[in-house]
């Protein structure tokens, strides 16, 4: 019987001998590899923290002691060891385990997370709350995989370090983010590994201690300790954290349980803010992930032996079309630059980095900085294209408003994963960008119906010099082949496209909802309904002439968008209709993401559940026709 089969909860780990922990770690790592090979999911980050996870749950009395994992994609092993091993194959599937951490999934998930660098702030709040409640338990924040480069982490460290509250931060330093890390901080954190001086001095100190007479031991030991500490402060990353008020412990080999466990046991007995620096290898235990942790950050199902993945033939994903198109635009215009925030592969700006390395900037997990950096570039006549997931760009909202829009700077925002992001769930669905971009004065807000139109809008955006411009696209494949950018015309600013002319009901469709709306109209024609379908590719500024024609000649207007209905395009249009007509005889209805967080599952099944597919749109139009008396007219015409 496997040792892992006897471990259901962390209390079972604490019943093991320390010698058994290595076997448990090996089995947990193998379980993780087996499940992701079969089902797909986040991979390399959890492989790197197997021993750390085992050591934390062995040392601390969880769930009474609180462990706060950052982001959550490094917490698969944590899920295995906290009562969810049998359900692990369901991860990222509809009604299965969540891809990240969820407080409502397990009492061991002390704080929900899907965006980076929240762990230290949240854990610090728990520690303060503990003390206010006069309680007694340990709080540990585990941060790493690039998150320490995010400014939020330093705001929390700065706040926590000046106190004497008991609080532990574990820095999982794997020299990686989702992509290779960038910036001075990464170089600083790895200095202990690359600078042999500290290790040489430490060895000399130990050698001296062994040679002095025993009668001198106390004095020499004190002097040696001071010497070693002094050297450490100058030659290791500890200097930064000690300056912030933390007692620095480490670096510790994160794959050596014989070092990890006693270190954490000692730390648990210490007082005040403590930072434990743990060195790990992303992808540890699977040779391909060790060699290429970037590629193996997450994976579709793969052959465990060869590492080969099944490649589905077909059309490319929107992100690939964007990446290729951006390179082609940069070939034509030397002022075009690309900016991303630690997501080069996810936004396909990695290809841009190869084509134009001097015009590519990965700012790390620092979305707000990336936006303001782009604003600075724009003041010098550069045309920055900021490629960030819709959900992550939320973190730079104030920068968009204050640093870009207020100064009317021509920064282009390319928002990947807009709408339903699928298996990554509510932390990654990009359902708010339409609403938040529409609120910003001077912002051009657009969405293409397909890959070709997306690039046409991008082409217009790069040439646009009157304020910021946003383009959104989904996590999906394009519906048809996309030509070279040179063969695509810019989309005239502020224009709509009437795709089907009908009567009675007009469907104002946005982006990914245009083609389903067209399909719905084709189905409805079979029952005598002929709705007009409009491609509202410019949400703001919208096509005023087309808008007035629609309002004057239709009795019902239905808006359809892959974004929140609260303050979304439908709400915007309702306000404009009311202002234009000054009366309420035109019936308005809106389809989109309801006022709730959408769970994880495949993109197709989630859109079906939300009725944001051809069948759902057709059903809504039929109901509107019934309610407003249009169905009877349609039957008579049929």
Secondary structure, DSSP 8 states (H G I E B T S, - for coil): --GGGG-SSHHHHHTS-GGGHHHHHHHHHHHHHHHHHHH-EE-HHHHHTHHHHHHHHHHS-TTTSEEEESSSTT-HHHHIIIIIGGGGGGTTSTTS--SSB-TTT-TT--S-BSSTT-HHHHHHHHHHHHHHTT----EEEEEETTGGGSHHHHHHHHHHHTS---EEEEEEE-SBSSSB--SHHHHHHTHHHH-THHHHHHHHHHHHHHHS-GGGHHHHHHHHHHHHHHHHHHHSTHHHHHHTT-EEEEEEETT-HHHHHHHHHHHHH--SEEEEEEE--TTTTSHHHHH-TTGGGEESSB-TTT--B----S--BHHHHHHHHHHHHHHH-TTEEEEESS-HHHHTHHHHHHH-GGGEEE--S-HHHHHHHHHHHHHTT-EEEEEEEHHHHGGGHHHIIIIIITTT---EEEEETBB--GGG-TTT-B-SHHHHHHTSTT-EEEE-SSHHHHHHHHHHHHH--SS-EEEE--SSB-SS----GGGS----TT--EEEE--SEEEEEE-TTHHHHHHHHHHHHHTTT---EEEE--EEES--HHHHHHHHHHEEEEEEEEEEESTTSHHHHHHHHHHHHHSSS-SEEEEEEE-SS----S-HHHHHHHTT-SHHHHHHHHHHHHHHTTHHHHHHHH-
